[in-house]
Amino acid sequence: MAVKHISEIKFNVGLDENKVPETIFWSADDGGIDNSESKALMISVWDHKKKDTLRMDLWTKDMPVDEMKQFFHQTLVSMASSFHRATDDQKMTDTMRDFCDYFAEKLELKK
């Protein structure tokens, strides 16, 4: 199957003198995102040759801790949904969602 379209997602990270992120901006033309500001990002890439995950987690110095906790929780919830779509494994999806509820409860994210 030949590639019909290339979709590009770009991240621009502004660093301080110690290479600590101060700003994060991202663009995704196909998603209608143009130079939108963010305070954090998590990217996972599967290296099929090494059978290993490559990761990049960045957040700006001014990312509030309470928002970081919420970001992690929402990422975990999203991962559970993605896991279900990818594997159709309902039992493990339910287990992951139970953990997400526990995580939110312990961090007092749900009122």
Residue frames as qw, qx, qy, qz and C-alpha x, y, z in Angstrom:
[[0.000, 0.891, 0.453, 0.000, 0.00, 0.00, 0.00],
 [0.435, 0.364, 0.001, 0.824, 1.46, 3.35, -1.03],
 [0.186, -0.495, -0.416, 0.740, 1.42, 6.35, 1.30],
 [0.202, 0.711, 0.538, 0.405, -1.19, 8.83, 0.05],
 [0.131, -0.897, -0.037, -0.420, -0.62, 11.66, 2.50],
 [0.544, 0.042, -0.518, 0.659, 2.00, 12.74, 5.02],
 [0.390, -0.847, -0.249, -0.262, 0.65, 14.27, 8.22],
 [0.483, 0.310, -0.434, 0.694, 3.10, 16.30, 10.28],
 [0.533, -0.808, -0.250, -0.029, 2.94, 17.08, 13.98],
 [0.480, 0.484, -0.308, 0.664, 5.53, 19.58, 15.23],
 [0.577, -0.746, -0.264, 0.202, 6.66, 20.52, 18.72],
 [0.359, 0.643, -0.230, 0.636, 8.72, 23.60, 19.46],
 [0.693, -0.601, -0.318, 0.241, 10.28, 23.65, 22.92],
 [0.148, 0.837, -0.225, 0.476, 11.85, 26.85, 24.27],
 [0.817, -0.260, -0.373, 0.355, 14.64, 26.05, 26.74],
 [0.279, -0.952, 0.128, 0.012, 16.38, 28.13, 29.38],
 [0.190, 0.777, -0.597, 0.062, 20.17, 28.27, 29.80],
 [0.382, -0.334, 0.840, -0.192, 20.07, 24.90, 31.63],
 [0.299, 0.046, -0.816, -0.492, 17.98, 23.31, 28.85],
 [0.135, 0.342, 0.824, -0.431, 14.87, 23.18, 31.05],
 [0.081, 0.520, 0.660, 0.536, 11.65, 23.73, 29.07],
 [0.033, 0.266, 0.296, -0.917, 10.10, 27.18, 29.46],
 [0.574, 0.376, 0.022, -0.727, 7.62, 27.01, 26.58],
 [0.350, 0.079, 0.901, 0.243, 6.04, 24.29, 24.49],
 [0.515, 0.463, -0.023, -0.721, 4.12, 25.04, 21.30],
 [0.422, 0.019, 0.878, 0.223, 2.71, 22.48, 18.90],
 [0.479, 0.409, -0.212, -0.747, 1.10, 22.33, 15.49],
 [0.399, 0.118, 0.901, 0.121, -0.86, 19.64, 13.66],
 [0.223, 0.170, -0.370, -0.886, -2.22, 20.87, 10.34],
 [0.360, -0.202, -0.829, -0.378, -4.60, 17.93, 9.87],
 [0.318, -0.502, -0.738, 0.320, -6.03, 18.57, 13.34],
 [0.010, -0.854, -0.278, -0.439, -6.40, 22.31, 12.85],
 [0.601, -0.723, -0.072, 0.333, -3.82, 23.07, 15.54],
 [0.538, 0.664, -0.048, 0.518, -1.46, 25.95, 14.75],
 [0.324, 0.390, -0.428, 0.748, 1.26, 26.88, 17.22],
 [0.625, -0.640, -0.241, -0.376, -0.88, 26.13, 20.27],
 [0.024, -0.597, 0.630, -0.496, 0.71, 26.54, 23.70],
 [0.860, -0.289, -0.410, -0.089, 1.00, 23.62, 26.09],
 [0.356, -0.774, 0.441, -0.283, 2.58, 23.12, 29.51],
 [0.519, -0.348, 0.780, -0.028, 3.38, 19.40, 29.17],
 [0.759, 0.367, -0.358, -0.401, 3.64, 16.54, 26.71],
 [0.613, -0.290, 0.735, -0.014, 4.20, 12.80, 26.76],
 [0.671, 0.504, -0.384, -0.385, 5.19, 10.93, 23.64],
 [0.685, -0.248, 0.684, 0.020, 5.70, 7.18, 23.30],
 [0.575, 0.564, -0.450, -0.386, 7.15, 5.59, 20.18],
 [0.917, -0.128, 0.374, -0.050, 7.32, 1.84, 19.60],
 [0.141, 0.643, -0.699, -0.280, 10.64, 0.62, 18.18],
 [0.946, 0.093, 0.036, -0.310, 9.52, -2.61, 16.50],
 [0.675, 0.480, -0.533, 0.171, 13.07, -3.72, 15.78],
 [0.149, 0.357, -0.719, 0.578, 14.20, -3.51, 19.41],
 [0.522, -0.494, -0.679, -0.150, 10.74, -4.35, 20.80],
 [0.386, -0.333, -0.430, 0.745, 11.09, -1.36, 23.12],
 [0.020, 0.908, 0.404, 0.104, 9.27, 1.87, 23.86],
 [0.407, 0.147, -0.079, 0.898, 11.04, 5.18, 23.41],
 [0.207, -0.817, -0.531, 0.090, 9.60, 7.98, 25.55],
 [0.260, 0.266, -0.089, 0.924, 9.81, 11.71, 25.88],
 [0.304, -0.779, -0.540, 0.095, 8.13, 13.49, 28.78],
 [0.307, 0.207, -0.082, 0.925, 8.49, 17.26, 28.98],
 [0.198, -0.845, -0.497, -0.004, 6.85, 19.93, 31.08],
 [0.216, 0.712, -0.095, 0.661, 7.52, 23.59, 31.57],
 [0.292, 0.087, -0.606, 0.734, 8.88, 25.04, 34.80],
 [0.301, -0.060, 0.256, -0.917, 5.57, 26.77, 35.46],
 [0.578, -0.204, -0.691, -0.384, 3.38, 23.66, 35.08],
 [0.487, -0.469, 0.375, -0.634, 1.38, 23.60, 38.33],
 [0.048, -0.181, 0.968, -0.165, 1.61, 20.37, 40.32],
 [0.525, 0.284, 0.610, -0.521, -2.18, 20.09, 40.62],
 [0.654, 0.576, -0.155, -0.465, -2.49, 20.30, 36.83],
 [0.234, 0.467, -0.847, -0.100, 0.32, 17.74, 36.44],
 [0.319, 0.010, 0.888, -0.332, -1.65, 15.30, 38.60],
 [0.629, 0.493, 0.321, -0.508, -4.75, 15.88, 36.48],
 [0.458, 0.631, -0.512, -0.361, -2.67, 15.50, 33.28],
 [0.007, 0.289, -0.957, 0.038, -1.35, 12.12, 34.47],
 [0.469, 0.226, 0.738, -0.429, -4.83, 10.96, 35.44],
 [0.630, 0.597, 0.064, -0.492, -6.35, 11.96, 32.11],
 [0.322, 0.565, -0.718, -0.248, -3.44, 10.32, 30.27],
 [0.188, -0.119, 0.959, -0.175, -3.99, 7.06, 32.17],
 [0.572, 0.419, 0.516, -0.481, -7.74, 7.14, 31.38],
 [0.544, 0.665, -0.269, -0.435, -6.95, 7.77, 27.73],
 [0.113, 0.444, -0.883, -0.102, -4.43, 4.91, 27.71],
 [0.423, 0.107, 0.847, -0.304, -7.09, 2.54, 29.07],
 [0.629, 0.590, 0.233, -0.449, -9.44, 3.53, 26.24],
 [0.394, 0.672, -0.553, -0.297, -6.67, 3.19, 23.64],
 [0.171, -0.280, 0.942, -0.072, -5.72, -0.21, 25.08],
 [0.578, 0.310, 0.664, -0.360, -9.31, -1.38, 24.67],
 [0.600, 0.693, -0.066, -0.394, -9.53, -0.15, 21.06],
 [0.245, 0.645, -0.705, -0.162, -6.18, -1.77, 20.23],
 [0.029, 0.231, -0.966, 0.115, -6.70, -5.14, 21.94],
 [0.656, -0.268, -0.379, -0.595, -10.43, -5.53, 22.65],
 [0.488, -0.071, -0.783, 0.379, -9.36, -6.92, 26.05],
 [0.400, -0.690, -0.231, -0.558, -12.29, -5.85, 28.21],
 [0.790, -0.504, -0.301, 0.175, -11.06, -7.52, 31.41],
 [0.605, -0.113, -0.103, 0.781, -7.72, -5.69, 31.44],
 [0.029, 0.509, 0.203, 0.836, -9.38, -2.46, 30.32],
 [0.570, -0.702, -0.305, -0.298, -11.70, -2.67, 33.33],
 [0.771, -0.386, -0.204, 0.464, -8.69, -3.30, 35.58],
 [0.415, 0.183, 0.045, 0.890, -6.91, -0.26, 34.15],
 [0.220, -0.621, -0.260, -0.706, -10.02, 1.89, 34.64],
 [0.708, -0.628, -0.321, 0.042, -10.31, 0.67, 38.23],
 [0.652, -0.189, -0.117, 0.725, -6.72, 1.81, 38.78],
 [0.142, 0.426, 0.182, 0.875, -7.54, 5.19, 37.22],
 [0.486, -0.711, -0.312, -0.402, -10.41, 5.59, 39.68],
 [0.775, -0.476, -0.221, 0.351, -8.10, 4.62, 42.56],
 [0.517, 0.122, 0.029, 0.847, -5.44, 7.06, 41.31],
 [0.096, -0.586, -0.229, -0.772, -7.98, 9.89, 41.13],
 [0.649, -0.677, -0.317, -0.144, -9.36, 9.05, 44.57],
 [0.752, -0.343, -0.167, 0.538, -5.90, 9.02, 46.21],
 [0.360, 0.115, 0.088, 0.922, -4.99, 12.34, 44.59],
 [0.089, 0.615, 0.539, -0.569, -8.42, 13.73, 45.47],
 [0.049, -0.067, 0.496, 0.865, -9.08, 14.62, 41.85],
 [0.294, -0.439, -0.703, -0.477, -12.74, 13.60, 41.95],
 [0.196, -0.186, 0.394, -0.879, -15.00, 15.63, 44.17]]
